[in-house]
């Protein structure tokens, strides 16, 4: 039985232009999808992967 993501949400810091991602839950993991094209699907990340990604964003490790 495949688990589907639940509790999709966008960041409270997202702008209203619709250019953001949504994050949901699949068991203990995270699911991510494009808010402009929800039908395109989503990808998942383990809790450890998602935590590492969030830490990298907060540390500003991605060039703009």
C-alpha positions as CSV (number, residue, x, y, z in Angstrom):
1,X,0.0,0.0,0.0
2,X,1.5,3.3,-1.1
3,X,1.2,6.2,1.4
4,X,0.2,9.5,-0.1
5,X,1.5,12.9,1.2
6,X,-0.8,14.8,3.6
7,X,-0.8,18.2,5.2
8,X,0.5,20.1,2.3
9,X,1.6,23.6,3.2
10,X,3.7,26.5,1.9
11,X,6.1,28.7,3.8
12,X,4.6,31.6,5.7
13,X,7.4,33.6,3.9
14,X,6.2,32.7,0.5
15,X,5.1,35.6,-1.7
16,X,1.6,35.6,-3.3
17,X,3.1,35.2,-6.8
18,X,2.6,31.5,-6.7
19,X,6.3,30.7,-7.2
20,X,6.9,28.4,-4.3
21,X,7.0,24.8,-3.3
22,X,4.7,23.0,-1.0
23,X,5.8,20.5,1.7
24,X,3.8,17.6,2.9
25,X,4.3,14.5,5.0
26,X,4.7,10.9,4.0
27,X,4.9,8.9,7.2
28,X,8.1,10.4,8.9
29,X,9.5,11.8,5.6
30,X,8.9,15.0,3.7
31,X,7.2,15.4,0.3
32,X,7.9,18.4,-1.9
33,X,6.0,19.6,-5.0
34,X,5.7,22.7,-7.2
35,X,2.7,24.8,-6.2
36,X,2.2,25.9,-9.8
37,X,2.0,22.3,-11.2
38,X,0.7,20.0,-8.5
39,X,-0.2,17.4,-11.1
40,X,3.4,16.9,-12.0
41,X,3.9,14.9,-8.9
42,X,6.3,15.2,-5.9
43,X,9.5,13.9,-4.6
44,X,10.3,12.7,-1.1
45,X,13.2,13.1,1.3
46,X,14.0,11.3,4.4
47,X,13.9,13.1,7.7
48,X,17.7,13.3,7.7
49,X,17.9,14.6,4.1
50,X,15.2,17.2,4.8
51,X,16.9,18.4,8.0
52,X,20.2,18.8,6.1
53,X,18.5,20.7,3.3
54,X,16.8,23.1,5.8
55,X,20.1,23.6,7.7
56,X,21.8,24.5,4.4
57,X,19.1,27.0,3.5
58,X,19.3,28.6,6.9
59,X,23.1,28.8,6.6
60,X,22.7,30.5,3.2
61,X,24.8,27.8,1.5
62,X,23.0,28.2,-1.9
63,X,24.1,30.9,-4.3
64,X,21.4,33.3,-5.4
